[in-house]
Amino acid sequence: MDTFDLFVPGRLCLFGEHSDWAGGYRRIDSNIPKGYCLLVGTNQGIYAKVKRHPSKLVITTTLPDGKVLGPHEIEMKESTLLKVAQEGGFYSYTAGVAYHMLCHYNVKGIEISSYKMNLPIRKGLSSSAANNVLVARAFNYLYDLKLTKRGEMEIAYQGEILTPSRCGRMDQACAYGSTPVFLTFDGERMDVEEISLAKNIYMVVADLNAGKNTQKILADLNACYPNSGGKVGQDVRYYLGPVNKDILFRAREAFSQGDVSQIGPLMIEAQRFFDLFMAPACPEELLSPKLHFVLSNPQFVDLTLGGKGVGSQGDGSVQFVARGEKEQTKLIKLLKEMDIDAYPLTIAPQSGQKSTVGR
């Protein structure tokens, strides 16, 4: 029986957080602007061995701290998988993807043994999306479904929205791995443009070891759409519309040219406007005291060109653009001395191509 060894990274949203679900509202109101974001896969992720099972979804999970959960068995039946997905527990994401696969493809069961995970959970690096893409890819490989990366992304997304999570489409772009991608969201349509870099960009991503409630952030911000929330709602829509578009188009150009002298300041600008226009919609989560304490640390001035929050924002993770490779190493050391888990992310030149797929 064939066994595949898979790795799927997390995803780092460099610019454009929340623009995916915001742009999705264009399906009911075409006056809402398109959403844009720029992201890349992390160096950290989920490693797993997968093989077929005749009738069950069997999951064994190794957490970042080394704790092993499972094996946990779920019958490959539509009603059972849907119930687990909608309950929102630890196995809901995996069950959601398996449900979608069972409904649309000629598949049976699979065994997933995740033997290593060095991706922080619930820190804005889309550990759930990495899991979903991993499950979709496992079915794809084991049953020779011949799905493209876009196909795996779509299935991962469909599995996600069966759960209580209300994340948008960007997270599943971790399927593209280390290739930076520029995404455009127009209602149910998503366009993907792979970005070709001119030279290495040295970054640092750090788990703030604090906490945030992503579901509350998403609920409070979604409450501002399509046209509600008064002045606070107007500010949220303004940021996710014209402000986000302006920043993202400049960021795409800077990345294509490998111009780190522009990327860092753009992150500072994006964070400043996020704090001004977005944070008031969910102050309990988005005032982010630890994030701002770290971003304003004077020790980092000579090492970085700028930084900002990650994912839905909040006190989950922080990202910095380092001035170079040596500065990247020194920054990681300083962050670890502050009891903050830091990881290197070097984005290397890739060949670029464009694909456009509607739903």
N, C-alpha and C positions, 0 to 999 in steps of 0.2 A: 504494500500500500504506500502510495506517495506521501512523503512528508515534506513540507516547505518550511524554511526558516525565513521569517519576515521581520522587517524593521520599518516602523512608521514614526516619523518625528512629530513633535508638537509643532504648532505654528506660532510665529511671532508676528503680530500685527504691528508693522512699523508705523503706519499712518492710516487713519480712516476708521477707527473703531466705531461700531454702531451703524456704520453707513449701509451695511448689507440689509438689515431688517428695515431701516428707514427707507431705502430705495425700493424695498418690496411694496411699500404702500402705494406706489405708482399704479399698481394693478387696480386700485379703487379710485385713485385721484391722480390724473396725469399732470396736474399742476405741481405736484411734489417733485423736487429735483431728483435726478439720478444719484445713486450712491457710488462712491469710489473708495477703494482702499489699496494699500500696498503691503504685501506680506511675504514672509519667507519661512521655510521649515527650520526648526531648531537643530542643533547638534545632538540634543537629547531626545529620547523617545521611548517606544515600547518595542521590546524584542520578544518574539514568540515563535514556537514551533506549532504547526497546524497539520491536521490530517482529517480524513473523513470519519464519520461515525454513522452507523446505519439508521439511527432513529432519534438521536438526542443532540442537544447543544451542551457540550461539556466544557466548563471554563475553570481553569486554574490560573490564579493571578498572583504575581509577586509584586508587592508594593515597593515604593522607593526606599522604605526603611528596612526592606528585606523580609517583611512578614508575608507569609504565603496564605492565600485564601483559596479554599476549594480542595479537590475538584467539586464544582457545583453543577448539577445536572438539571436541564430543562427539556421537557418533551418538545420535539419539533412538531407542534400542532398550532394552528393559527390562533385558536382561542387562548391557549396557554401562554404563548409568546406575547400576544397583545396585552393580556392581563399583567404580566411581569413588566412590560414596557410602561404601561400607564400608571403603575404603582409608584414608579420613580425611585426605586431602590438602587443598590449598587450595580445590579445586573440589568437595569432597565435599558441602557443604551445598546448593549449587546443583543438583548432580546428584540429590541426595536428593529435593528438591522436584519436580524435573522427572520423576523416576521415579514419584512418587505421582500427578502429573498425568496421565502417560501411561497409568497403570494404570486410572484412574478416569474420565477424560474423553476426549472425541473431539478430541484436540489433535495437532499436529505439532510443529515446532521453533520456536524463537524466537532472536532476537539481542538480547543485553543489552550495551549500551555504557555503563558507569559512568564518567561524565566528571568527577565530583567526589565526594570523600569527605572530610568534615571531622569524622568520628566516629572517636575513638581505637579501635584494635584491641586486643582481649584486655585491656581495662581495666575490665570490669564493666558496660559500657554496651550490651551485647548487639549488637555489630556483626554477629555471625553471624545473629541473629534478624532484624535489619533486612534483611540480605541475603535471608533466606528469605521474609520477607513481600514484599519487592520482587519476587522471582521468582514467587511465587504471584499477586501482583497483576498482573504482566505477562501471565501466562497468562490471568487473569481478564478483563482488558481486551481483549487481542488476540483472544481466542476467544469473547468475549461470554458468559461462563459465568454471569454474574449472581450471583456469590458475595457474601455479606455480609462484613463485617469479621471476624465470627466464623468464617465459612467459610475466609477467607484465613488466619486464625490457626491453624485446625485443620490445614490442608494444610502450613503452614510447620512446625508441630510434628511432623507425621508425617514430613516430610522430614528434620528434625533428628535424630530418633531412629533413622534408618537409618545415621547416622554413628557414630563412636566416642564422640561427645559424649553425656552423660547428663543434660543440663539438663532442667528441668521446663517446665511450660506457661506460666509467667508471661512469659517473654521475648518471646513473639510478640504480646503486648499492645501492642507498639509500633505495631501496626496502627491503634490508636485515636488516634495522633498526640498532639496537645497536650492532650487531654482526660484529666484524672486518672481512674483507674479503681481500684475496690476489688474484688479478686478473692477468691473463696472456692473452695477445692479440697477435693472430697469424692470420693475414689477417682478414677474416670475423669471425673467431672462437674466442671465449672467454671462458676461463676456470675459474671457481670460486672455491676458497678454503676458507672455513670458518676457522678462527683462534681461537684456544682455549687458553685463557690467563691463566697464573698461579696466577696472583693477579691484584688488581686494578692499573690502570695507571691514574694519575691525570693530566689533561690538561686544558689549557685556550685558547679559541679562541676569537679573538677581531676584531671588525669592525674598520678599521683605520679612518673611516669617511673622506676619501679622494676620490679617484675615479680612474677608469681604463676603458680601452676600450678592452673588451675581444675579440670582433670580429677582431680588428686590430692585437692583439697578435696572434690569431690563423691564420690569413691570412699571416702574416709575417713569422711565423715559418713553416707553410705548404709550403711556397714558397721555402723552403730548401729541399723539397722532390720531387721526389725520389733521385735525384742526381744533385742538382743545388745550387747556392748561393756562389760558390767559397769557400774560407777559412772559412767564416762565416757559410756557409751551412755545411761544413765538421764538424765544431765544434758542431753544433746543433745535427747532426746525431751521433757524437761520444758520446755526453752527453746522448742522449735518447737511445743509444745502450749499449755499454759495461759499461759505468759509472753507468747508471741507474740500470742495472742488478746487478752489484756488491753491490751497496747500498741497493737495495731491498731485495736481499737474506739475507744480514746481518740483515736488519730490521725485516724481517719475523721471523728469529731466536730469535732476542731480544724480540719481542712481545710475541712469544710463551712462552718464559721463564719469561716474566714480568720483564725483566732487564732494568729498566729505566736508569740505569747508562750508558747504551749503546745507548738507543733511542735518548736522548737529543743530545749527540755528533754527532750522525748520521745525525740529522737534520741540525746541524751547517755545517757538511761536505757537505750535499746535497745542501744547500743554497750557499756555497762558490763556488762549481762547477757550479751551475746554473748561478751565476753572471758572472763567467768566460767564460762559453761556450754558454749560451743561450741569455743573455741580449743584446749582440751586434747585434743580429738579429732583435730586436725591441727596440732600446734604448729609444724611446719616452715613452714607457710604462713600460719597465722592469728595468730601472735604479732605480725605486721605492724609492725615497728619504725618504718618511715617514716610509715605511716598515723598512728600514735599520736604521733609527733614533731610532725606537722603539726596534729593535732587539739588538742594541748596548747600550741601556740604562744601566748605571752602577748600578742603584737601583735594577735591576732584577737579578744580579749575584748570590746572596745568595738564591734566590727563585726558580730559574729555572736551568734545566740541558741543555737547548738548545731550539732553535726555528727556524722557517722558514716561508716563505710565504705560501699562500693557493691557491688552484685552479690553474688558469692559471698564477698565480703570479701577479705582479704589486701592486699598492697601494690599494688593496681591503681589505684583512684580513691578520692576522698574527696568528700563533699558537705557543704555548709554552708547553714544558713538565715541569710541576711543580715538585719540590722535594718531595712533599707530600700534604696531604689535607689542612693543615694549610697554607702552602706556596701558594697553589692554591687560597685560600680565600684572602690572603694578596695581591697577584698579581692582582687579579680582582679589588680590592680597589684602588691600585696605578694606574692602567690603567684608571679607571673611573675618577680619579683625573686629568688625562691628557686629559679629554674629549674624551676618546676612549671607545666605548661600548664593554664590555667584558662579556664572557659567560663561565660558567664552563662546562667541558666535562670530566666525569669520565667513563673510559672504564672498565667495570667489566668482570670477567671471564664468558665465555660462553662455551657451549658444541660445539665441532668442528666436521664438516663433509665436505666431498668434493663432488662437482657435476661438471660434465664436459659436456658441451653442445655446439655443433657446430650449425652453422646456416643452 
